Amino acid sequence: MMTDTNRPALATTDDSLVALAALLERGACDAVRAQRYLEMPAQRPPWQGTGLRLRRGERYTLLASGRIHWSARHPHLHGGPGFHLWARIHPGGHIVNLVGDAGSFVADSDGELELGIYLGMWRSAQGDLDTPASAYARLEGGLAALALVWREDALRGLAALEALMPCPAARSELARLRAPTPRPPGWSYLFETGANDIFRVCDTDTAPRICLHAEDAQGILRKPVSLAISPDTRLTWRWRLDEHPSRVAENSTRSHDYVSVALEFDDGRDLSWIWSSSLPPGVTFPCPVPAWSARETHRVLRSGLAMCGQWLEEDCAVAAEVAASLPSPPTRIVAVWLICVATFQHGTARASFEALALHDGARRIDLL
């Protein structure tokens, strides 16, 4: 096993990962071509080499455990592997992230598998971090990861591991691969916040619908579009919020859990219309997360929990809303986002979206 021998084992290490790594080192599973176990302290910025060389097209899985604390004063602020652990094939590969405590991937280039602890904001899809290394000094805790390179595919390999010994992370990943979440066609997750399974296509006999179910998770689902902003530009949709991830105002870094619909503009900014648990409609504020404050502005569209469980229709006059919310107006819409954050208070969000469309006079762009 490859560990940092200059420090004690992480307190949050899953014993089953350690046991599985030891078993695999003895050649107990023919499905595994190579494996490496690492312990990663929170204070170490990305990236850390695993020593595993992969060829383009090879399949690999990461199983992980642990917790990283963001603030000594606020112990509820923390994240696990599903938030913090990312990987890439270096050089040339794109960054990928775990869903929960595991993830399975295909190497997109020849090179070494590297693991990194994410904090703040990525600058590029290759894993350049737009966060100073000094920001890691305040973090506590760490992650443990077991990297597995398969001889064939991940599904068969994980099934072989399941027969070998119980491991919660491996079991959850096997279940995820056997029943993948159908992603809405034409939509993808914003690379800066990572892929997830929280948004899915819903089965419905009526209009197309996207459903959201997030438990201590986050994600931004993005659909590209190109539309110049005019006085007639409108954004319309129907949504039903069944469970709100917050019970307090969302304009703090300690409680920034929310559900929203947003527009991304040609200048790199976005305006997000949120359903707040308690802030009054019309309140506008920059994202309280420092890495996002210059990029994202929130505007409260709905407030309170009394209307939860009911379908509501929205009609936003984009030019007027932008003028009231941003110091300088953008000229073009380049994407529509569906956003959910439920990681600060580790709660649950459940919602559904229908009839999402952009309008410009007689022109209508259906987004679902």
N, C-alpha and C positions, 0 to 999 in steps of 0.2 A: 504494500500500500504506500502511496505517495502522500505523506503528511508533513506538516511543519513541526519538526522535532524540538524546536526551541520554545514551544508554548504548550500548555496543557490542552487536552482534547476539549472541544467546545461543549459547554454544558447542555446544549440543546441537540447534540448529535443523536440521531436515531440508531439505537443499537442494532436494529435489523439491517441497516445499510453496512455497518462495520462487519457484521457476521456474514452477510452475503458477499462482500468484497473478499473476505478471507477465504470463503468457500470457492469463489471463482478463481482465486489465485492458485488453487490446487487443481485447476482444470476440471471442475465438477460439471460444467455445462458446455457442450460442444457448439452450441449456438452462438457463443460469445467468441469473437476473434481476438479481442483485446479489451482490457478494462483498466481503469485507474480510479482510485479513491483519493479525494483531496479534502482538506479542511481549510476554509478561507476566512480569515478574520475580517471583520467589518471594516477595519481601518485601511485595508489594502485596496487601492484603486485598480480598475481593470488595466491590463489584462494579465491572466496567469496561465502559463502553458501547462498542458497535461502530459506532454511527451507522446501523445497518440497521433500518429500520422494517418490521415485518411485520404482516399482517392475520391475524386468527384463521383457522385452517385452512391457511395457507401452510406449505409443507414446506421444511425446511432441513437441512443437513448440516454437521458440524464435523469437520475433519481436523486432527490435531495431532501434535506431537512435543515432545521435551524431557524433562527430569528435574529433580525437586526433591529436594534433600538435606535430611534432617531433623536431622542431627547431624554436626558437624565431627569429633567423636571416633570416630564409628562410620560409616565411609563406605558400608557395605552398607545402611544405612537410607535408602531413597529411594523415590520413587514417580513414575510417569509420568502421562500424560493420563488413563488409565483410572481412576486413583485421585483425581487432584487437579482435573481440569478439569470444571466444571459450567456450566450455562447456564440462563437464564430469559428470558421475555418480560416486560418491566417497563413498566407496573405490572400486577399481578394474576396473572401466570403462575406455574406450579409449576416447581420446579427439576428439571432432568434432568441425567444424566451420561453420559459416553462409556463404551463397551465397548472396551477396548484403546485404540487411537489414533484412534478415529472414533465417530461416532454420528449417526443421522438421526432427526428429530423433526418434529412438527406443532405449529405455534404454537397455544397454547391461549387466547390473548387478543390484542388489538391492542396494539402497543407496540414498544419498542426491544429488540432482542436484546442481552443483557448476558452477559458471561463472568466467571467467578469462580474463584479458586483456593481449594479446600476444605481446611480444617484443623480437626481436632478433632470438632466436633459441630454439626449444624444444629439450630436451635431451632424452625423451622417449615418447612412444605413450600413456602413462598414465598421461602425463602433467607435468613431472618434467622439469623445465625451466633451460636451459643452458645459462642464462643471469643473471648478478648480480642484486639484488633488487635495488641497488643504481642507476642503469641506468634509472629507472622510474622517478627519481626526476626531470629530465629535460623536461618531457612531460607536455603538457597543454591540457585542455579540458576534455572530458569524454564521456561516453556512457550511454544511458538509455536502459533498456531491460525489456520486458514483457514476462515472461515465462508462458506457458499454458500447462497443463497436460490434455490430452483428455480422455474421457470415452471410445471412440472407436478409429477411425482413424483421422489423421490430415486433410485429404481432406474434409470429411464431417463436421468436426468441423470448418474449415476455411470458408466453404460455409455458415454455420450458422452465423458466425461472419459477413460475407459480407452482409447478409440480415439484420443484427442488426444495423450496422453503418459503414460508410466508414473509412478505415484505409489503407493508401498506402502500408505499409509493408505487411499487411495481404493479400491485393489484389495481390501483386506481387508473394507472396508465393503460393497462390491458383493457379495462372496461371502457375507457375513453376511445381507444382505437377500434374496439368491436362495435361501438355505437357512436360514430362521429356526429358532431353537431352540424346540421346543414347551415352553411353560411349563406346569407342573402346574395343572390347573383348580382354582380356589378359592384359589390361593396367589399372593402378590405379594411383591416385594422391599421390605424395610424402607427407607423413603425416606431415613433418616439415613445409611445406608451405600451406597445407590444400587442401581440395576438392573444386572443382569449376565446372562450366558448360561451360568453355571457349573452350574446345576441344570436338569435336563430330565426329561421323561417318558421312561421306558425302554420299549422294545418287549419284552414278555414274554408267554408263554402262560399264566402262572400268576397270582400276585397282582399288583395294581398296584404299581409301583415308581418311585421317584425316584432318578436317578443324578446323581452329582457328578463333575465334572472341572474342576479349577481349576489354571491355570498362572500363578503370580505374580498372583493375583487373589483377591478376597474377595466375600462376599455373605451376606445373611441373608434366607432365604425364610420368609415369614410366612403363617400361616393363622389367621383369627379364630375364636374359640370362646368359649363362655360356660359356665362350670361352677364352682359353689361348691366350695371345698375342704372335704372331710370326711375322717374317719379312713379311709374306704374308697377314697379317690381314688387311682388308680394310672395311671401312664403306661407303656405297653408298646410295644416295636417290635423289629424285626429289622434288623441292619445288617451290612454287610461293608466293611471298610476295606482297600482294595487298595494304597494308597500314602499314607503319612503325610507331611505337609508339614514336619515337624520331626524332628530327631534329638536335641534337647536339651529341658530343662524349659521349659514354655510360660508360666511365671509371671513372665516378664520382658518389658519393652517391646522388647527386642532379639530376642526369639525367640517372640513370641506367635502362633504358627501352629498351627492345630488344626482338628478337626472335632467338632461336637457337636450334640446335640438339646437344646432349651431350652423352658421355659415362661415366658410373659410374664404378669405379675400385674396386678391392678387398681390397685396403688399405683405402677406405672411401673417396678418392678424386674423382673429376670428371673433365673432359675436355669438354668445351662447345664451339662449332663452331658457331659463331654469324654472323648475317648479320648486319653490322654496317651502320649507316646513314652517317658516315663521317670518321671514322678511317680507315687507309689503310690496305689492306690484309696483313696478316702475323704478325700484331701487337698482342702481347700476354700480358695479364695483370691479376693479381689476382682480384677476385671479390671485388669491392670497399665497399661492405657492410661488416662491421667489423666481424659480426658473421659468414660470409661465406668465408672470405679471405683465411683462411688456407685450406678450403675444395675445393673451386671451382676456376678453371683457365679458362679464356676466350681467345680464339684465333679467330681473325677476318678472316673469310673465304670470305665473300662478302662485298662490300662497295658501298655506294651511293644509290640513289633512281631511277636512270635512268632505271634499269632493273626491277623495280616493275611491277607486272602484267604479267610477262613472266615466263614460266616454265623453270627452270634451273636444270642441272644435276650436282651432286657432287660425288667425288670419293676421299676419304681421306685415305692415307696410315697411319694406326693407329700407328705403332711402330715409324715411323719417326716423326710424328706429336707430339707424346708423348715425344720423346727424345728432341725435340726442345722447348717444353713448360713446362715440369715438371722437377724439380731438381733431382728426383730419379724415375726410371721407375716402374710402377706397373706390375704385371704379368698376371692378368686376368680381363676380362670384366665381370661385374656382372649384368649390366642393361643398357638400352638405355633410354634416356630422350628426351622429347619434352618440351621446356621451352618458356614461355612468361611472361614478366614483363611489365606492363603498368600502374604502380601505382605511380611512382615518379613524372611524369609530367601529370598524369591523362588523358592520351591520348587513342588512339584506335589502336589495332593491328588486322590485318586480313591476314591469310596465309593458305596454303594448303600443305599437304605432301603426297608423293606417293613413292612406290618402295623402301622403307627403308629396308636395308638388311646389314648383316655382312657376310664377305667372309674370308675364310682361305684356300687358294689354290683352290681346286675343291669343297670344302664345302661351301654351301650358307645357311644362316639362314634368312628366310624372317620374317620381324617384323610387317608387316601390313597384 
